[in-house]
Amino acid sequence: MKNLEHIKGLDELPKILIEDWIEQAIKKVDKSQMTPEQRMHDEMMLAKNASIIEILKEKEKKQIATKTAKDF
């Protein structure tokens, strides 16, 4: 998977990351077979990617708002 830190906009995200079903599938992953370290790493990566996606969404909203404001 592409390193999400280098993505500049939502349109550059792999489509799979912005679809609702992926969140549901992630919640169903059987973490009982993971070691505590693996679970911690998994949770940290999920949180990091979710944060990056949220930052990109906010950035896109601001760009749209700025563009809309300039159009008036």
N, C-alpha and C positions, 0 to 999 in steps of 0.2 A: 504494500500500500504506500502511496505517496506520503511523504512527511508533511503533516498538516501545518506545521509552523511556517512553511514557505508558500502557503496558499494565500492569495490576496483577496479572493471573493468567493461567495457561495457558488458561483457558476463553475469554479475550479474544483469544487469538492467532488469526490466520487459520488455518483448518484445514490449509491447504496447507503451512504451515510446520512442522507437527508430524507430517507423514506421512513415512515412510521413503523413498518414491520420490523426493521432492524432493532429498534429499541425493545420491542416485545421479545424478539429472539434472544437478545443479550440477557434479558431478565430470566430467561428459561435455561441458560447455560448451566450445566451441572457443575457447580463449583465445589461439590463435596469431594471430588477426586483430586482437587488441587491442594498443594501444600499451603500453609499460611503465607509464605513468601510469594507464591504464585498468585494467590488471591489478592494480596496487597498490590502487587504489580499490576494485575488486571484492573483493579479498582482505580489505581492511579492513572493508568492509561485511558480508561473510560472517562474519568473526570477531566483529564487534560484535553482530550479530544472534544468533549462536550463544551468545555470552556472556550476552546478555539472556535467552534461552530457558533456559539452564542456571540462572541466578539465579532465574527464575520457578519452575522445577522444584524447586529446593532450598527456596524459600519455601513452596511448596505442601506439600512433604514435612514441613516443620517445623510447618505449620498442622495437618496431619493427625495428626502425632505429639502435638502439644499437645492437640488435641481428644480423641484416644484416651486420653491420660493423664488428662484431666479426667473422662472417662466412668467411670473406675475408682473 
